[in-house]
């Protein structure tokens, strides 16, 4: 057991990461086995999606994922699985013009130096006199 504080923390983090990684790898194995047991287009899609997730989380290398997906595709082809094509949704040009995108909320990060600058500006700058409205002739 580690004695140094940082080593203790790293050991705790390693345990958490290990548990997280085991769950993701288990999902990959379950999806793959389910597809091999009963090859369907939906099963193939789910298995490939799980493999992609594992690559995204750096659990398996890209080439390993490519090899596994290729093997799954080969099994699907031999089983005669028809792959589902992505369906395109027809959109009207009118709908695009009427829908306005939401404005992004801008959150300003306040730092200590920014607060000090504002305080120093306020103490130096004097308030400008209010302007009177122009008179009509």
C-alpha positions, 0 to 999 in steps of 0.5 A: 500500500502506498504511503505518499498522498499522491500515490494513494490518490493515483491508486484510487483513480486507477481503481475507478478507471479500471472499473469504467474500462471493464464496463466498456469492454464488457459491453463490446463483448456482449454486443459482439456475442449477441450479434454472432449468436443471431446476426441481424443488421441492428445487432451489427450496428450495435456491435460496431457502435460499441467498438467505436465507443471503446476506440473513442475512450482509448481502450482498444487501438484503431487497427484492432477496432477495424479488424473486429468490425471487418470480421463482424461484417464478414459474418454478416455477409455470410449470414445474408444480413441486409444492411440498413441504409440511412434514411434521409429526411426531406426538409422544406426550404420554408422550414429552414427560413422560419426556424431561428437558431437559439442565441448562445449564452456567453458566460464570462470567466471572472478572474482575480486580475479582471476584478482588480482591473475593473475596480481600478478603472472605476476608482479612476474614471469619473461619471460623465454628466447626463446629456440633455435632450436637444431642444426643438426650434 
